[in-house]
C-alpha cells in the first residue's frame, strides 16, 4: 500500500509518501516541503490572515496532486498548533475542504505526543523499556513516557522554537539579557510537567525526535544525514551548553551558513536550543538519543494498525482524508 501523510505545521507543509503494509517497515518514497510559516501569519486577533489561508489552500492542493501522481492509495492530512490555535480555524478548515477536497484533521497537543511516542516505541522496540520521548516543534514541546505503545503520560506545552522566537526575542541575535531571562522563564514553565514525569519513574531510554533536536545533535558532532537513519546520534547536556554559548551570539543569516542548519529554521535555532537545554535540566538528563521517526511516522503506523493486513487500494480516499487513522 502506498500512503501519503500531509503534515501542516507551524513552519512547513510536508508531504511524506511511503510504501507500507501492516507489520512491515514503512519505506519512504518521496518527501516534499513547502515553507509557509503559518504561525507568523496570525494577526493581532489570533486569526490566520487571508494571505496565510490562501497559501495554505494552494499548498494542500499541490500536495494532493503530488500524492495522486505518486500513486497514493490514501492520504492522511493533519494540522498542528498553528491551525489549532487560530481563532478562525473552523473557517480555514472548511475552506481547505471545500476548495481542495482534503479534510485536515486538527491534532491536539496530547495527540501529537502520543503519535510521536508510538513512532519512537516502534523504532526502538520493547527492549528499550520505559521510554521518555521529547519533540520540539515550532509551536509546542511534546513529552511522553511509558512502557507500552500508548504512553502512561503525554504532555504538550506551548514552548515551541518559533513561538519563543516571536515572543521572547526582540533582536537578532538576541540580547544576553533576553537569553538569560528566557532560560529562567523556561525553568518555571517546565517545573510542573517535570515533576509529573519524574513521578512516572526513571526512564530506561530518553529519545528526542524531529528537526530541532536533529540539528542540535549535528552541530554538537553527531553523524550527518548522509550516514543514514540507523547511525547512532546523541545530544549531551555539556555539548548543548557549549553550543548555546556559541550560537546565541550569531545572527540568523550566520546560523544558516552552518552545516545542517536550514535557512527556513535558522532564525529559531537559538530558542529551540534553549528549550532543549531547559528540558534536559528540568528532567535531570545528561544525554538524549535522536530517533529518525517522529509524528508523521506515528500517524502512518497507527493507520496501518487499523487495516486488516490486505491491500486496500480500492478504498483509498486521497480526496477526502483523515477519518480512519485516529
C-alpha atoms as a printed R data frame, in Angstrom:
    type eleno elety resid chain resno       x      y      z
1   ATOM     1    CA   UNK     A     1   0.000  0.000  0.000
2   ATOM     2    CA   UNK     A     2   1.297  3.454 -0.864
3   ATOM     3    CA   UNK     A     3   0.352  6.067  1.715
4   ATOM     4    CA   UNK     A     4   0.787  9.809  1.889
5   ATOM     5    CA   UNK     A     5   0.811 11.812  5.090
6   ATOM     6    CA   UNK     A     6   0.395 15.572  4.913
7   ATOM     7    CA   UNK     A     7   1.666 17.487  7.939
8   ATOM     8    CA   UNK     A     8   0.568 21.129  8.175
9   ATOM     9    CA   UNK     A     9   2.889 22.531 10.822
10  ATOM    10    CA   UNK     A    10   3.863 25.935 12.145
11  ATOM    11    CA   UNK     A    11   6.679 26.296  9.616
12  ATOM    12    CA   UNK     A    12   6.068 23.924  6.720
13  ATOM    13    CA   UNK     A    13   3.524 21.859  4.862
14  ATOM    14    CA   UNK     A    14   5.244 18.500  4.467
15  ATOM    15    CA   UNK     A    15   4.065 15.595  2.314
16  ATOM    16    CA   UNK     A    16   5.701 12.228  3.018
17  ATOM    17    CA   UNK     A    17   4.919  9.269  0.735
18  ATOM    18    CA   UNK     A    18   5.748  5.756  1.922
19  ATOM    19    CA   UNK     A    19   5.226  2.177  0.800
20  ATOM    20    CA   UNK     A    20   3.977  0.193  3.760
21  ATOM    21    CA   UNK     A    21   1.731 -2.546  4.996
22  ATOM    22    CA   UNK     A    22   0.790 -3.820  8.408
23  ATOM    23    CA   UNK     A    23   3.716 -5.429 10.221
24  ATOM    24    CA   UNK     A    24   6.331 -4.023  7.835
25  ATOM    25    CA   UNK     A    25   8.836 -1.187  7.989
26  ATOM    26    CA   UNK     A    26   7.439  1.875  6.109
27  ATOM    27    CA   UNK     A    27   9.743  2.683  3.197
28  ATOM    28    CA   UNK     A    28   9.982  6.414  2.346
29  ATOM    29    CA   UNK     A    29   9.473  7.094 -1.353
30  ATOM    30    CA   UNK     A    30   9.213 10.869 -1.705
31  ATOM    31    CA   UNK     A    31   9.204 13.906  0.574
32  ATOM    32    CA   UNK     A    32   8.081 17.409 -0.379
33  ATOM    33    CA   UNK     A    33   8.069 20.567  1.728
34  ATOM    34    CA   UNK     A    34   6.509 23.982  1.263
35  ATOM    35    CA   UNK     A    35   7.605 26.718  3.659
36  ATOM    36    CA   UNK     A    36   4.605 28.767  4.832
37  ATOM    37    CA   UNK     A    37   5.419 29.818  8.420
38  ATOM    38    CA   UNK     A    38   1.721 29.853  9.260
39  ATOM    39    CA   UNK     A    39   2.372 30.713 12.900
40  ATOM    40    CA   UNK     A    40   3.876 34.017 11.757
41  ATOM    41    CA   UNK     A    41   0.746 34.808  9.743
42  ATOM    42    CA   UNK     A    42  -1.606 35.077 12.692
43  ATOM    43    CA   UNK     A    43  -2.887 38.627 13.110
44  ATOM    44    CA   UNK     A    44  -3.368 40.617 16.317
45  ATOM    45    CA   UNK     A    45  -6.669 38.850 16.937
46  ATOM    46    CA   UNK     A    46  -5.004 35.449 16.652
47  ATOM    47    CA   UNK     A    47  -6.638 34.688 13.305
48  ATOM    48    CA   UNK     A    48  -4.862 33.268 10.268
49  ATOM    49    CA   UNK     A    49  -4.592 36.036  7.683
50  ATOM    50    CA   UNK     A    50  -6.228 35.787  4.266
51  ATOM    51    CA   UNK     A    51  -2.769 35.580  2.715
52  ATOM    52    CA   UNK     A    52  -1.879 32.701  5.020
53  ATOM    53    CA   UNK     A    53  -5.142 30.900  4.258
54  ATOM    54    CA   UNK     A    54  -4.625 31.408  0.510
55  ATOM    55    CA   UNK     A    55  -1.131 29.943  0.732
56  ATOM    56    CA   UNK     A    56  -2.372 27.015  2.794
57  ATOM    57    CA   UNK     A    57  -5.093 26.162  0.274
58  ATOM    58    CA   UNK     A    58  -2.577 26.246 -2.586
59  ATOM    59    CA   UNK     A    59  -0.070 24.111 -0.666
60  ATOM    60    CA   UNK     A    60  -2.672 21.482  0.246
61  ATOM    61    CA   UNK     A    61  -3.961 21.347 -3.336
62  ATOM    62    CA   UNK     A    62  -0.416 20.892 -4.624
63  ATOM    63    CA   UNK     A    63   0.261 18.149 -2.081
64  ATOM    64    CA   UNK     A    64  -2.930 16.340 -3.056
65  ATOM    65    CA   UNK     A    65  -1.871 16.456 -6.708
66  ATOM    66    CA   UNK     A    66   1.591 15.152 -5.810
67  ATOM    67    CA   UNK     A    67   0.108 12.325 -3.753
68  ATOM    68    CA   UNK     A    68  -2.109 11.325 -6.668
69  ATOM    69    CA   UNK     A    69   0.823 11.496 -9.092
70  ATOM    70    CA   UNK     A    70   2.845  9.304 -6.731
71  ATOM    71    CA   UNK     A    71   0.097  6.680 -6.781
72  ATOM    72    CA   UNK     A    72  -1.017  7.022 -3.174
73  ATOM    73    CA   UNK     A    73  -3.917  4.783 -2.163
74  ATOM    74    CA   UNK     A    74  -4.729  7.104  0.700
75  ATOM    75    CA   UNK     A    75  -3.528 10.435  2.067
76  ATOM    76    CA   UNK     A    76  -3.858 11.318  5.733
77  ATOM    77    CA   UNK     A    77  -3.783 15.042  6.382
78  ATOM    78    CA   UNK     A    78  -3.377 16.740  9.728
79  ATOM    79    CA   UNK     A    79  -2.598 20.143 11.210
80  ATOM    80    CA   UNK     A    80  -0.870 21.037 14.461
81  ATOM    81    CA   UNK     A    81  -0.508 24.102 16.672
82  ATOM    82    CA   UNK     A    82  -0.637 26.957 14.127
83  ATOM    83    CA   UNK     A    83  -4.030 25.924 12.726
84  ATOM    84    CA   UNK     A    84  -5.207 24.542 16.066
85  ATOM    85    CA   UNK     A    85  -4.724 27.889 17.799
86  ATOM    86    CA   UNK     A    86  -6.010 30.140 15.018
87  ATOM    87    CA   UNK     A    87  -9.194 31.918 16.056
88  ATOM    88    CA   UNK     A    88 -10.687 31.255 12.630
89  ATOM    89    CA   UNK     A    89  -9.510 27.636 12.352
90  ATOM    90    CA   UNK     A    90 -13.012 26.326 11.617
91  ATOM    91    CA   UNK     A    91 -13.400 28.698  8.676
92  ATOM    92    CA   UNK     A    92  -9.921 27.898  7.360
93  ATOM    93    CA   UNK     A    93 -10.505 24.150  7.605
94  ATOM    94    CA   UNK     A    94 -13.846 24.484  5.848
95  ATOM    95    CA   UNK     A    95 -12.239 26.456  3.049
96  ATOM    96    CA   UNK     A    96  -9.472 23.873  2.628
97  ATOM    97    CA   UNK     A    97 -12.056 21.086  2.476
98  ATOM    98    CA   UNK     A    98 -14.289 22.947  0.023
99  ATOM    99    CA   UNK     A    99 -11.551 24.093 -2.346
100 ATOM   100    CA   UNK     A   100  -9.257 21.058 -2.278
101 ATOM   101    CA   UNK     A   101 -11.383 18.119 -1.147
102 ATOM   102    CA   UNK     A   102  -8.886 17.423  1.631
103 ATOM   103    CA   UNK     A   103 -10.153 17.213  5.197
104 ATOM   104    CA   UNK     A   104  -7.453 18.348  7.595
105 ATOM   105    CA   UNK     A   105  -7.641 16.647 10.976
106 ATOM   106    CA   UNK     A   106  -6.526 19.006 13.739
107 ATOM   107    CA   UNK     A   107  -4.444 17.118 16.278
108 ATOM   108    CA   UNK     A   108  -4.447 18.101 19.905
109 ATOM   109    CA   UNK     A   109  -1.076 18.608 21.539
110 ATOM   110    CA   UNK     A   110  -1.543 15.409 23.512
111 ATOM   111    CA   UNK     A   111  -2.310 13.540 20.265
112 ATOM   112    CA   UNK     A   112   0.971 14.817 18.843
113 ATOM   113    CA   UNK     A   113   2.834 13.497 21.868
114 ATOM   114    CA   UNK     A   114   1.112 10.109 21.655
115 ATOM   115    CA   UNK     A   115   1.667  9.575 17.918
116 ATOM   116    CA   UNK     A   116   5.313 10.585 18.297
117 ATOM   117    CA   UNK     A   117   5.723  8.214 21.230
118 ATOM   118    CA   UNK     A   118   4.264  5.369 19.147
119 ATOM   119    CA   UNK     A   119   6.829  6.014 16.415
120 ATOM   120    CA   UNK     A   120   9.677  6.040 18.923
121 ATOM   121    CA   UNK     A   121   8.444  2.831 20.547
122 ATOM   122    CA   UNK     A   122   8.244  1.023 17.208
123 ATOM   123    CA   UNK     A   123  11.715  2.212 16.222
124 ATOM   124    CA   UNK     A   124  13.423  1.054 19.418
125 ATOM   125    CA   UNK     A   125  11.179 -1.891 20.300
126 ATOM   126    CA   UNK     A   126  10.186 -3.416 23.615
127 ATOM   127    CA   UNK     A   127  13.778 -3.895 24.740
128 ATOM   128    CA   UNK     A   128  14.019 -0.122 25.260
129 ATOM   129    CA   UNK     A   129  11.966 -0.486 28.452
130 ATOM   130    CA   UNK     A   130  10.395  2.671 29.823
131 ATOM   131    CA   UNK     A   131  10.786  5.348 27.140
132 ATOM   132    CA   UNK     A   132  10.775  9.106 27.537
133 ATOM   133    CA   UNK     A   133  10.245 10.942 24.250
134 ATOM   134    CA   UNK     A   134  10.757 14.653 23.579
135 ATOM   135    CA   UNK     A   135   9.839 16.670 20.494
136 ATOM   136    CA   UNK     A   136  10.302 20.412 19.926
137 ATOM   137    CA   UNK     A   137   8.085 21.836 17.206
138 ATOM   138    CA   UNK     A   138   7.507 25.354 16.007
139 ATOM   139    CA   UNK     A   139   4.615 25.990 18.374
140 ATOM   140    CA   UNK     A   140   4.897 23.445 21.158
141 ATOM   141    CA   UNK     A   141   7.019 20.950 23.060
142 ATOM   142    CA   UNK     A   142   5.702 17.396 23.375
143 ATOM   143    CA   UNK     A   143   6.766 14.962 26.113
144 ATOM   144    CA   UNK     A   144   5.605 11.409 26.810
145 ATOM   145    CA   UNK     A   145   6.710  8.491 28.963
146 ATOM   146    CA   UNK     A   146   5.697  4.852 29.290
147 ATOM   147    CA   UNK     A   147   6.498  1.160 28.851
148 ATOM   148    CA   UNK     A   148   3.847  0.347 26.245
149 ATOM   149    CA   UNK     A   149   2.866  1.731 22.836
150 ATOM   150    CA   UNK     A   150   0.476  4.148 24.476
151 ATOM   151    CA   UNK     A   151   2.348  6.352 26.942
152 ATOM   152    CA   UNK     A   152   1.386  6.495 30.597
153 ATOM   153    CA   UNK     A   153   1.689 10.299 30.458
154 ATOM   154    CA   UNK     A   154   1.652 12.648 27.468
155 ATOM   155    CA   UNK     A   155   2.013 16.415 27.602
156 ATOM   156    CA   UNK     A   156   2.124 19.321 25.195
157 ATOM   157    CA   UNK     A   157   3.295 22.722 26.392
158 ATOM   158    CA   UNK     A   158   3.387 25.949 24.325
159 ATOM   159    CA   UNK     A   159   7.168 26.157 24.241
160 ATOM   160    CA   UNK     A   160   7.896 25.737 20.540
161 ATOM   161    CA   UNK     A   161  11.024 27.198 18.983
162 ATOM   162    CA   UNK     A   162   9.132 29.508 16.649
163 ATOM   163    CA   UNK     A   163   6.746 30.708 19.342
164 ATOM   164    CA   UNK     A   164   9.585 31.631 21.694
165 ATOM   165    CA   UNK     A   165  11.500 33.402 18.942
166 ATOM   166    CA   UNK     A   166   8.477 35.600 18.246
167 ATOM   167    CA   UNK     A   167   7.511 36.275 21.848
168 ATOM   168    CA   UNK     A   168  10.799 36.364 23.764
169 ATOM   169    CA   UNK     A   169  13.383 37.850 21.395
170 ATOM   170    CA   UNK     A   170  13.360 41.394 20.043
171 ATOM   171    CA   UNK     A   171  16.817 41.393 18.468
172 ATOM   172    CA   UNK     A   172  18.769 39.157 16.088
173 ATOM   173    CA   UNK     A   173  20.918 37.825 17.633
174 ATOM   174    CA   UNK     A   174  19.028 38.018 20.934
175 ATOM   175    CA   UNK     A   175  20.441 40.149 23.718
176 ATOM   176    CA   UNK     A   176  22.241 38.317 26.501
177 ATOM   177    CA   UNK     A   177  19.573 39.561 28.879
178 ATOM   178    CA   UNK     A   178  16.867 38.013 26.667
179 ATOM   179    CA   UNK     A   179  18.673 34.675 26.660
180 ATOM   180    CA   UNK     A   180  19.146 34.802 30.426
181 ATOM   181    CA   UNK     A   181  15.544 35.789 31.137
182 ATOM   182    CA   UNK     A   182  14.188 33.184 28.728
183 ATOM   183    CA   UNK     A   183  16.278 30.494 30.387
184 ATOM   184    CA   UNK     A   184  14.853 31.387 33.808
185 ATOM   185    CA   UNK     A   185  11.314 31.632 32.439
186 ATOM   186    CA   UNK     A   186  11.592 28.191 30.776
187 ATOM   187    CA   UNK     A   187  12.659 26.630 34.057
188 ATOM   188    CA   UNK     A   188   9.491 27.969 35.694
189 ATOM   189    CA   UNK     A   189   7.261 26.783 32.852
190 ATOM   190    CA   UNK     A   190   8.723 23.275 32.762
191 ATOM   191    CA   UNK     A   191   8.824 22.606 36.502
192 ATOM   192    CA   UNK     A   192   5.216 21.290 36.896
193 ATOM   193    CA   UNK     A   193   5.490 18.926 33.907
194 ATOM   194    CA   UNK     A   194   8.924 17.724 35.009
195 ATOM   195    CA   UNK     A   195   7.582 16.819 38.448
196 ATOM   196    CA   UNK     A   196   4.796 14.700 36.933
197 ATOM   197    CA   UNK     A   197   7.147 12.924 34.526
198 ATOM   198    CA   UNK     A   198   9.643 12.145 37.278
199 ATOM   199    CA   UNK     A   199   6.885 10.577 39.362
200 ATOM   200    CA   UNK     A   200   6.194  8.193 36.462
201 ATOM   201    CA   UNK     A   201   9.546  6.510 37.081
202 ATOM   202    CA   UNK     A   202  13.112  6.625 35.807
203 ATOM   203    CA   UNK     A   203  13.234  6.148 32.014
204 ATOM   204    CA   UNK     A   204  15.403  3.361 30.625
205 ATOM   205    CA   UNK     A   205  15.922  5.321 27.416
206 ATOM   206    CA   UNK     A   206  15.479  9.004 26.614
207 ATOM   207    CA   UNK     A   207  14.806  9.844 22.996
208 ATOM   208    CA   UNK     A   208  14.357 13.102 21.077
209 ATOM   209    CA   UNK     A   209  12.820 13.490 17.639
210 ATOM   210    CA   UNK     A   210  12.324 15.955 14.785
211 ATOM   211    CA   UNK     A   211  14.292 18.717 13.121
212 ATOM   212    CA   UNK     A   212  15.295 20.905 16.074
213 ATOM   213    CA   UNK     A   213  16.878 18.082 18.049
214 ATOM   214    CA   UNK     A   214  18.481 16.587 14.923
215 ATOM   215    CA   UNK     A   215  20.063 19.927 14.074
216 ATOM   216    CA   UNK     A   216  21.351 20.474 17.605
217 ATOM   217    CA   UNK     A   217  22.844 16.987 17.657
218 ATOM   218    CA   UNK     A   218  24.522 17.550 14.297
219 ATOM   219    CA   UNK     A   219  26.028 20.850 15.467
220 ATOM   220    CA   UNK     A   220  27.491 19.101 18.508
221 ATOM   221    CA   UNK     A   221  29.166 16.394 16.424
222 ATOM   222    CA   UNK     A   222  26.539 13.760 15.605
223 ATOM   223    CA   UNK     A   223  26.691 11.935 12.286
224 ATOM   224    CA   UNK     A   224  25.340 13.801  9.235
225 ATOM   225    CA   UNK     A   225  22.149 12.708  7.476
226 ATOM   226    CA   UNK     A   226  24.285 11.070  4.784
227 ATOM   227    CA   UNK     A   227  25.264  8.418  7.350
228 ATOM   228    CA   UNK     A   228  21.707  7.080  7.162
229 ATOM   229    CA   UNK     A   229  18.854  6.807  9.684
230 ATOM   230    CA   UNK     A   230  20.386  3.925 11.643
231 ATOM   231    CA   UNK     A   231  23.559  5.755 12.631
232 ATOM   232    CA   UNK     A   232  23.502  6.342 16.386
233 ATOM   233    CA   UNK     A   233  23.186 10.038 17.200
234 ATOM   234    CA   UNK     A   234  23.210 11.612 20.653
235 ATOM   235    CA   UNK     A   235  22.931 15.046 22.186
236 ATOM   236    CA   UNK     A   236  24.647 15.678 25.544
237 ATOM   237    CA   UNK     A   237  23.920 18.385 28.061
238 ATOM   238    CA   UNK     A   238  27.565 19.531 28.047
239 ATOM   239    CA   UNK     A   239  27.672 19.730 24.267
240 ATOM   240    CA   UNK     A   240  24.392 21.641 24.182
241 ATOM   241    CA   UNK     A   241  25.566 24.219 26.717
242 ATOM   242    CA   UNK     A   242  28.719 24.846 24.704
243 ATOM   243    CA   UNK     A   243  26.673 25.158 21.525
244 ATOM   244    CA   UNK     A   244  24.306 27.714 23.074
245 ATOM   245    CA   UNK     A   245  27.228 29.881 24.139
246 ATOM   246    CA   UNK     A   246  28.346 29.882 20.500
247 ATOM   247    CA   UNK     A   247  25.109 30.235 18.508
248 ATOM   248    CA   UNK     A   248  23.408 32.728 20.829
249 ATOM   249    CA   UNK     A   249  25.840 35.373 19.552
250 ATOM   250    CA   UNK     A   250  25.146 34.698 15.872
251 ATOM   251    CA   UNK     A   251  22.537 36.233 13.588
252 ATOM   252    CA   UNK     A   252  20.030 34.073 11.748
253 ATOM   253    CA   UNK     A   253  21.890 34.700  8.489
254 ATOM   254    CA   UNK     A   254  25.132 33.475 10.012
255 ATOM   255    CA   UNK     A   255  23.443 30.454 11.574
256 ATOM   256    CA   UNK     A   256  22.037 29.485  8.176
257 ATOM   257    CA   UNK     A   257  25.614 29.070  6.939
258 ATOM   258    CA   UNK     A   258  26.316 26.300  9.455
259 ATOM   259    CA   UNK     A   259  26.260 22.719  8.224
260 ATOM   260    CA   UNK     A   260  22.939 21.057  8.967
261 ATOM   261    CA   UNK     A   261  21.027 24.285  9.600
262 ATOM   262    CA   UNK     A   262  18.202 25.018  7.154
263 ATOM   263    CA   UNK     A   263  17.616 28.595  6.076
264 ATOM   264    CA   UNK     A   264  13.923 28.373  6.944
265 ATOM   265    CA   UNK     A   265  14.617 27.417 10.580
266 ATOM   266    CA   UNK     A   266  17.847 29.276 11.331
267 ATOM   267    CA   UNK     A   267  16.001 32.188 12.930
268 ATOM   268    CA   UNK     A   268  14.522 29.918 15.637
269 ATOM   269    CA   UNK     A   269  17.566 27.761 16.350
270 ATOM   270    CA   UNK     A   270  18.630 29.630 19.496
271 ATOM   271    CA   UNK     A   271  15.157 29.402 21.001
272 ATOM   272    CA   UNK     A   272  14.996 25.705 20.163
273 ATOM   273    CA   UNK     A   273  18.365 25.144 21.826
274 ATOM   274    CA   UNK     A   274  17.189 26.954 24.968
275 ATOM   275    CA   UNK     A   275  14.043 24.803 25.127
276 ATOM   276    CA   UNK     A   276  16.136 21.647 24.705
277 ATOM   277    CA   UNK     A   277  18.618 22.689 27.396
278 ATOM   278    CA   UNK     A   278  15.871 23.719 29.834
279 ATOM   279    CA   UNK     A   279  14.023 20.435 29.283
280 ATOM   280    CA   UNK     A   280  17.144 18.367 29.893
281 ATOM   281    CA   UNK     A   281  17.917 20.377 33.008
282 ATOM   282    CA   UNK     A   282  14.356 20.117 34.381
283 ATOM   283    CA   UNK     A   283  14.350 16.344 33.881
284 ATOM   284    CA   UNK     A   284  17.962 15.859 35.069
285 ATOM   285    CA   UNK     A   285  19.028 14.384 31.727
286 ATOM   286    CA   UNK     A   286  22.643 14.211 30.614
287 ATOM   287    CA   UNK     A   287  22.106 12.623 27.198
288 ATOM   288    CA   UNK     A   288  19.427 12.071 24.561
289 ATOM   289    CA   UNK     A   289  19.330  9.676 21.623
290 ATOM   290    CA   UNK     A   290  17.984 11.003 18.333
291 ATOM   291    CA   UNK     A   291  15.229  8.934 16.709
292 ATOM   292    CA   UNK     A   292  14.669  9.290 12.941
293 ATOM   293    CA   UNK     A   293  10.941  8.602 13.309
294 ATOM   294    CA   UNK     A   294   8.515 11.140 14.729
295 ATOM   295    CA   UNK     A   295   4.943 12.396 14.362
296 ATOM   296    CA   UNK     A   296   4.389 11.599 10.678
297 ATOM   297    CA   UNK     A   297   5.642  8.046 11.095
298 ATOM   298    CA   UNK     A   298   3.430  7.623 14.150
299 ATOM   299    CA   UNK     A   299   0.387  8.640 12.117
300 ATOM   300    CA   UNK     A   300   1.328  6.155  9.383
301 ATOM   301    CA   UNK     A   301   1.867  3.331 11.863
302 ATOM   302    CA   UNK     A   302  -1.485  3.958 13.557
303 ATOM   303    CA   UNK     A   303  -3.198  3.986 10.160
304 ATOM   304    CA   UNK     A   304  -1.619  0.625  9.338
305 ATOM   305    CA   UNK     A   305  -2.753 -0.764 12.679
306 ATOM   306    CA   UNK     A   306  -6.330 -0.067 11.568
307 ATOM   307    CA   UNK     A   307  -6.043 -2.111  8.373
308 ATOM   308    CA   UNK     A   308  -6.794 -5.814  8.159
309 ATOM   309    CA   UNK     A   309  -3.441 -6.593  6.556
310 ATOM   310    CA   UNK     A   310  -4.773 -6.712  2.983
311 ATOM   311    CA   UNK     A   311  -4.275 -4.297  0.116
312 ATOM   312    CA   UNK     A   312  -6.932 -1.597  0.475
313 ATOM   313    CA   UNK     A   313  -6.065  0.388 -2.613
314 ATOM   314    CA   UNK     A   314  -9.681  0.202 -3.764
315 ATOM   315    CA   UNK     A   315 -10.808  2.061 -0.646
316 ATOM   316    CA   UNK     A   316  -8.214  4.805 -0.632
317 ATOM   317    CA   UNK     A   317  -9.614  8.289 -0.162
318 ATOM   318    CA   UNK     A   318  -6.994 10.690 -1.411
319 ATOM   319    CA   UNK     A   319  -9.751 13.220 -1.969
320 ATOM   320    CA   UNK     A   320 -11.321 13.126  1.496
321 ATOM   321    CA   UNK     A   321  -8.862 12.224  4.207
322 ATOM   322    CA   UNK     A   322  -8.277 11.991  7.890
323 ATOM   323    CA   UNK     A   323 -11.027  9.916  9.487
324 ATOM   324    CA   UNK     A   324  -9.773  6.344  9.607
325 ATOM   325    CA   UNK     A   325  -6.484  6.644 11.457
326 ATOM   326    CA   UNK     A   326  -7.423  8.477 14.650
